[in-house]
């Protein structure tokens, strides 16, 4: 799997809602009604991550969940990152 170029990343970002690149990682913060809803989302994303064998960095702050994705062994963002980002968006109701 190869890391995408800046142009490929920019093109793929157009298909995602709320995601941006920060520090070389695909990043988004999701906001939910409360802590339980945030945890439920994290568990759903965790299931998707396990299936894909690709695990995001996850930060939970009460009702906000920040996901950060990068394919370390490829040295950047790859199809795996964008696929999991799209799946997380669907799980959040995008």
Helices and strands as residue ranges (DSSP letters): H 6-13, E 20-22, E 25-31, H 35-52, E 57-61, E 64-69, G 72-74, H 79-92
